[in-house]
Amino acid sequence: MPSKLLSNIVVVVVLVVALILVVGWFYWSQVRPSRIYSGCSKEATEKAIDLNLKEGDEEDKESAIKGRYDQESYDVYYNRCLRNNGINAKDVK
Protein backbone atom coordinates (compact mmCIF):
# COMPACT_ATOMS: atom_id res chain seq x y z
CA MET A 1 0.00 0.00 0.00
CA PRO A 2 2.67 2.60 0.86
CA SER A 3 4.55 1.96 -2.39
CA LYS A 4 1.36 2.66 -4.39
CA LEU A 5 0.91 5.96 -2.52
CA LEU A 6 4.55 6.83 -3.14
CA SER A 7 4.21 6.10 -6.86
CA ASN A 8 1.08 8.30 -7.04
CA ILE A 9 2.96 11.14 -5.38
CA VAL A 10 5.82 10.76 -7.86
CA VAL A 11 3.38 10.87 -10.78
CA VAL A 12 1.70 13.99 -9.41
CA VAL A 13 5.05 15.71 -8.85
CA VAL A 14 6.21 14.85 -12.38
CA LEU A 15 2.95 16.16 -13.85
CA VAL A 16 3.16 19.40 -11.85
CA VAL A 17 6.78 19.95 -12.92
CA ALA A 18 5.85 19.22 -16.56
CA LEU A 19 2.94 21.67 -16.35
CA ILE A 20 5.18 24.36 -14.88
CA LEU A 21 7.72 23.82 -17.65
CA VAL A 22 5.07 24.01 -20.39
CA VAL A 23 3.53 27.18 -18.94
CA GLY A 24 6.99 28.74 -18.53
CA TRP A 25 7.94 27.88 -22.11
CA PHE A 26 4.67 29.32 -23.43
CA TYR A 27 5.17 32.54 -21.48
CA TRP A 28 8.81 32.92 -22.57
CA SER A 29 8.22 32.17 -26.26
CA GLN A 30 4.76 33.69 -26.84
CA VAL A 31 3.54 36.11 -24.17
CA ARG A 32 6.83 37.86 -23.32
CA PRO A 33 7.80 38.69 -26.93
CA SER A 34 4.28 39.89 -27.68
CA ARG A 35 4.42 42.30 -24.75
CA ILE A 36 7.88 43.49 -25.78
CA TYR A 37 6.78 44.13 -29.40
CA SER A 38 3.76 46.08 -28.20
CA GLY A 39 5.74 48.13 -25.69
CA CYS A 40 8.52 48.85 -28.17
CA SER A 41 6.04 49.96 -30.80
CA LYS A 42 4.46 52.41 -28.38
CA GLU A 43 7.84 53.67 -27.16
CA ALA A 44 9.22 54.06 -30.70
CA THR A 45 6.13 55.98 -31.81
CA GLU A 46 6.39 58.36 -28.86
CA LYS A 47 10.12 58.95 -29.40
CA ALA A 48 9.75 59.46 -33.16
CA ILE A 49 7.00 62.02 -32.55
CA ASP A 50 9.10 63.77 -29.89
CA LEU A 51 12.03 63.90 -32.30
CA ASN A 52 9.85 65.63 -34.90
CA LEU A 53 8.71 68.12 -32.27
CA LYS A 54 12.28 68.88 -31.15
CA GLU A 55 14.24 68.88 -34.37
CA GLY A 56 11.76 69.28 -37.20
CA ASP A 57 10.68 72.35 -39.06
CA GLU A 58 7.18 73.81 -38.64
CA GLU A 59 5.64 71.30 -41.04
CA ASP A 60 7.21 68.39 -39.14
CA LYS A 61 5.98 69.80 -35.85
CA GLU A 62 2.44 70.10 -37.15
CA SER A 63 2.61 66.52 -38.40
CA ALA A 64 3.95 65.35 -35.05
CA ILE A 65 1.08 67.02 -33.22
CA LYS A 66 -1.27 64.99 -35.42
CA GLY A 67 0.61 61.81 -34.49
CA ARG A 68 2.70 61.51 -37.63
CA TYR A 69 6.40 60.74 -37.58
CA ASP A 70 9.35 59.78 -39.76
CA GLN A 71 9.35 56.03 -40.43
CA GLU A 72 13.14 55.84 -40.38
CA SER A 73 13.28 57.35 -36.88
CA TYR A 74 10.56 54.95 -35.73
CA ASP A 75 12.50 51.95 -37.11
CA VAL A 76 15.69 53.01 -35.32
CA TYR A 77 13.93 53.43 -31.96
CA TYR A 78 11.94 50.21 -32.43
CA ASN A 79 14.98 48.07 -33.25
CA ARG A 80 16.96 49.62 -30.39
CA CYS A 81 14.14 48.84 -27.96
CA LEU A 82 13.92 45.24 -29.18
CA ARG A 83 17.68 44.75 -28.74
CA ASN A 84 17.53 46.27 -25.25
CA ASN A 85 14.84 43.74 -24.35
CA GLY A 86 16.76 40.74 -25.68
CA ILE A 87 15.08 40.28 -29.06
CA ASN A 88 17.18 40.24 -32.19
CA ALA A 89 15.67 42.85 -34.50
CA LYS A 90 16.68 40.76 -37.52
CA ASP A 91 14.26 38.04 -36.38
CA VAL A 92 11.30 40.42 -36.67
CA LYS A 93 9.28 39.87 -39.80
N, C-alpha and C positions, 0 to 999 in steps of 0.2 A: 504493500500500500504506500509506504513512504517514497519508494522509488518512482511510482506513478505520479505522485504529487510533485516530486522534484523535476520529472521530465516535463510536466505541464508548466511549471514555473520557467523552465529553460525555454520552452516554446514561446511563452508569452514575452519573455525578455527579448528573445531574438526578433519577434514580430514588432515589438515596440522600437527596438533599435533600427530595424529596417524601415519602419514608418518615419522615424525621425530623419533618417538619411534621405529618404525620398522627398520629404517635405523640404529639407534643407537644400537639396539639389534643385528642386523646382524654384524655390525662392532665389537661389544664387544665379540660376541660368535664365529665368523668365521674369520674375517680379522686379528684382534689383535693377537689371539693365533697362527695363521699361521705365522705372522711376527716374533713372539717371538721364535717359533720353528726353523725357518730358521736362525735367528740371533744367537740363542744359539748353533745351530749346527756348524755354522762358528766359533764362539768364542771357543767352546770346541775343535774343530779340531786344531785351531791355538795354544791353550794353551797346548794340548797334544803333539803337534810337538815340541813346545818350551821346554817342560819338557824333552823330549828325547834328545834335543840338549844340555841342561844344565846338566842333571844328568846321561845320558846313557853312555855306553861304545862306542867304535869306531863303532861297528856294528849298534848300536841304532842311533848314529849320522848320519851315512850314510843313514839309513832307513828314518830318519826324513827329511833329505835333499830331498829325493824322495817323501815326503809327507806321509810317513807311520808313524803310531803312535800306542801306546798301547791302546787297546780297553777299558781296565779298567780305565785308566786315562781319556779317552774321556768321559766315562759314568759318572764319578765323576764330571767333569767340566760341562757336559751337564745338569745333574740333579740339580747341584748348581745354574746354570744360570736360569733354569726354576723356581726354588723356589724363587730366587731373583726377578723374574718378575711376581710372583703371580700365578704360575701354579703348581699344585701339581704333582710332578714327578711320583707318583703312578698312576695317571690318564692316563699317556702316554702309548699307546699300542705299 
